Every structure is written in C-alpha cells, then in structure tokens.
Amino acid sequence: MNKLGPRQLEIFNILEKVLGFAPEINTVNYYNKKINNKEISLEKLEEIFDRKNSPEFKKMDELFNINYFEKKIFSQNGEDGIIEYIFSKIGTYNKFFVEFGVKDGTQCNTRYLLEKKSWKGLMMDNNPNQSLQIKQEFVTAENINDLFEKYQVPSKFDLLSIDIDYNDYWVWRSIQKFDPRCVVIEYNSSIPPSESRVVEYDPQGKWNKTNYFGASLLALTNLGKEKGYDLVGCDSEGINAFFIKKDIVKGLVKRTYDQMYKPPRFGHIINGTYIGHPLDKRKMMTI
C-alpha cells in the first residue's frame, strides 16, 4: 500500500469499494494506465463496475456489445467483465471451466470465476508453478482429449479458454466429445480480418515473440462455424475472440463480423498505428 502513488491509491480505494475485496496491484496499474491514456476518467471508474446505472447500458445490452462490459479483475485486460456479462445473458449449465495457458494463474480468464463466483474447473500450463491447482501439462492437438479425460472434464461444460500462444487453432480443432458452451481463444489480430491464416502445426511449436503465432480471426470464425459456434465479439485490445454455441446465441448478436473484429492495440507502433508483435519472416498458411 505504501508503494502506491496518490492516484493509484484513489484507484485502489474505488476498486476495493465496488469489488468488495482488495484489488491486486496489476489491476490498479491497468486502470491507472487507461486514465493516463485518457481512455477513461477517474470519475468514470466506478461506473465500469456498475454499468446498469449507466444510460448506455440498455443500448449496449440490446446490441450485445461485449466491449461495453469489459472490466479487469484478474484477467489480462477486460475479459473478466466480458465473461461475466456473457453468462449473465446465457445462464450457466454446471459452472465448470477449462483454461490452459494460465502461466502461474495470477492473471488469467478464470481466476475470478474460481475465487469469487463459486465456479470449479481445470487449469493447465506447461510452466512449473507453485500452485497445486494448476496441472503442469504441455498441451498438443494429439493429447488434448486424453488430458480432458485424465482430469475428468464433463462432456458438457460452460467455458473453455485457450491461450497457448501458438497452436491454439489446432488444439481447438482437435477437441472431440467435449462441448463447452462458450469458447475464449486468442487470435492474431495483426492479420487483416479478410484473411484466413494459421501457423503450420508443430506439436512442439512455441511462440518466438513475433507475429507468427495462432490464427487469424477469420480462420477461427470459420472453424467455430464448423464446430457449431458463432463469433460474438473480441476484446478491445485485439487479443481474445469470444464464441458461443449457435443454439444458445438465438439472435443475441446484432453486430457484423467487421464490427466485432478489433485490431491490435498493443506492441510496436509504426506511423502512429499499433502493429502488434514484431514481424516474422515466415508466412502463415492460408486455410
């Protein structure tokens, strides 16, 4: 606490009031950065966590505009709020999640559900970590179904979150006999929304900190259609795409694909525009 500056302390106090528990420093810094960038004001911070009192709520709710409901608690960006909003609209089946690519679990898409919303589930990551609840596994297209069986994942569950920085598309494609109602998956927003591209599958492939990773939004949208999902939006930073089973969506989504695509708002800047991660000489395959 004594390391926080005056504004950070104000943010801390506001968040503690609206959340009902003390926020972590990375959450405080996230909103401090947004205030510095003039994306939000300190006065509007509380409103982010109490959107129903905003005059914009009804309009954005009717549009199912998930970006309006973004808020960060334990997620990297605003995914906590998006996920909470989605399930407020579609309800829950068994409050079970699976997330892989959680690192040490301090910043991920399901920690809020686990710690504050009484969900249960499976977290996996390849990196050694200190938490017994995170299973150390190297996830591939070949072993994903076996891992689900190993950890007794229900055949039908509420949320699947995929963020392994490389083979995300191929792993999702390989999942069989398991039916998550909502899927959150990282997409490569540096690829134009009109192009369907993906990395060539390499079971040992790892991200090299460049723009050669994952798959474009169109490739994931097409895969989602094959698996029975509709795209419902992307987070504002251009990192995660959100999909819901077609039989659940039932007219919720009123925005077009072009309106839902979000370009990168992170990484390198060229001529005043974010391009995401540094360019790689390799070309992703068209699919």
Buried (B, 14 or more C-beta within 10 A) or exposed (E): EEEBEEBBBBBBBBBEEBBEEEBBBEBBEBBBEBBEEEEEEEEEBEBBBEBEEBEEBEEBBEBBBBBBBBBBBBBBBBBBBBBBBBBEBBEBBEBBBBBBBBBBBEBBBBBBBBEBBEBEBBBBBBEEBEEEEBBEBBBBBEBBBEBBEEBEBBEEBBBBBBBBBBBBBBBBBBBEEBBBBBBBBBBBBBBEBEBBBBBEBEEEBEBBEBBBBBBBBBBBBBBBEEBEBBBBBBBBBBBBBBBBBEEBBEEBBEBEEEBBBBBBBBBBEEEEEBBBBEEBEEEBEEB
